[in-house]
Structure formats: C-alpha cells, structure tokens
Amino acid sequence: MAEFNRRKKKVCMMCTKNAVVDYKDPETLRRYTNEKGKIVPRRVTGNCALHQRYISKQIKRARAIALMPYTRWKCTRTGMLFY
C-alpha cells in the first residue's frame, strides 16, 4: 500500500545541470514565482536549501531594480492583467 503514496523525489536543477539563475534574466526567474508574484516554496520547486535562498535573493534584486513586479494585479474596471 505504501508504494502508491510515494511521489518521485524532486531534484535541484541548479545542482544537477549547473543552471545559472541571474537577476538580469526575469524570464528564468518567473519559473520560481506564482501567478500573484510570490516566491514559490522549496517543496514545490524541488531546489535544495542553498539554491532556494540564492534564487529568492535574485528575485528580490530583480524586484528592487524593477525588472520584476512585486505583485501582479488585475484592473477591476477594464479586466486587464498588469505585470
């Protein structure tokens, strides 16, 4: 019975493939944020603790220099989605 509840263990992509995540590349950083602009937790992304801290620091840097939004919001009057 226990074998049905097992999920495949997520692997840190930065550790295995030596992927580089930089604050100057917001398209890569969007993989680590949800639709509201929040940073996705480590249990969802599968990153190790070291790289999750690194990614969150890069997202915060990109937000500070306006490469990424702090939040994504929808205008109630027009229905347009703003990033």
C-alpha positions in Angstrom: 0.0 0.0 0.0 2.8 2.4 0.8 4.1 2.3 -2.8 1.0 4.0 -4.1 1.6 7.1 -2.0 5.2 7.6 -3.0 6.0 10.5 -5.2 9.0 11.0 -7.3 11.6 13.0 -5.5 12.3 16.4 -6.9 15.8 17.2 -7.8 17.5 20.6 -7.6 18.0 21.7 -11.2 20.9 24.0 -10.3 22.8 21.2 -8.6 22.3 18.6 -11.4 22.5 20.7 -14.6 24.6 23.6 -13.3 21.9 26.0 -14.4 22.7 29.7 -13.8 19.9 32.0 -12.5 20.7 35.7 -12.6 18.7 38.7 -11.5 19.1 40.2 -15.0 17.0 37.4 -16.6 13.4 37.8 -15.4 12.1 35.1 -17.7 14.0 32.5 -15.9 13.0 33.9 -12.5 9.3 33.8 -13.4 9.6 30.0 -13.2 10.1 30.4 -9.4 7.2 32.8 -8.8 3.5 32.1 -8.9 0.7 34.0 -10.7 0.5 36.5 -8.0 4.2 37.2 -7.9 5.0 35.4 -4.7 8.2 33.3 -4.5 7.3 29.6 -4.8 8.5 27.5 -1.8 11.2 24.9 -2.0 9.0 21.9 -1.6 7.2 22.9 -4.8 10.3 23.8 -6.9 12.5 21.0 -5.7 15.5 23.2 -5.1 18.0 22.5 -2.3 18.1 25.0 0.5 21.2 26.7 -0.7 19.9 27.3 -4.1 16.4 28.3 -2.9 18.0 31.1 -0.8 20.1 32.1 -3.8 17.0 32.2 -6.1 15.0 34.2 -3.6 17.8 36.7 -3.3 18.0 37.1 -7.1 14.2 37.6 -7.3 14.4 40.3 -4.6 17.2 42.0 -6.5 15.2 42.0 -9.8 12.2 43.4 -8.0 14.3 46.2 -6.4 15.6 47.4 -9.8 12.1 47.0 -11.4 12.9 44.0 -13.7 10.2 42.0 -12.0 7.0 43.3 -10.3 6.4 42.9 -6.6 2.8 41.8 -7.4 0.7 41.1 -10.5 -2.7 42.7 -10.3 -5.8 42.8 -12.4 -7.6 46.1 -13.1 -11.2 45.6 -11.9 -12.6 48.2 -14.4 -11.0 47.1 -17.6 -10.1 43.5 -16.7 -6.6 43.9 -18.0 -3.7 42.0 -16.3 -0.7 44.0 -15.4 2.8 42.6 -14.8 
